[in-house]
Amino acid sequence: DGTALGGGVDYSWTSSPAVMTLTFDSTNLLTPQCFDITIIDDNLIELEEMFTVSLSLQSNPNGQVSLQTSSAPISITDNDVAEFALAPTAYTVDEDDGPA
C-alpha cells in the first residue's frame, strides 16, 4: 500500500494473502499471464491515491530468468465531485447590518 488501502477499501484482489503466483514452465514460457486487481468505486471525495505492484522470482533454476521490470506504480484517480449550492441565488445585506 502507498496512499491507497487494499483489502477492499480502495482496491482488492482475489488472492488471500496478498500474494498471487504466476507459474511459467517449459509449456507456457512465452504465454502472457494476468492477474486482476479491482479498483473500488466509492462516494468519497479523495486526492489521487497510489499503490505498487511488485514482482519477484520465487525460484530461478540456473539463473536463466530475469525480470526487466520488478514493480509498477498504480494511480487511482478519484471520479467523485464535490457540489454545493446556495438558495436563494441572491442575497441583500445593508452595510450597517454587520457581518453577513
Secondary structure by P-SEA (a helix, b strand, c coil): ccccccccccccccccccbbbbbbcccccccccbbbbbbbbccccccccbbbbbbbbcccccccccccccbbbbbbbbcbbbbbbbcccbbbbbcccccc
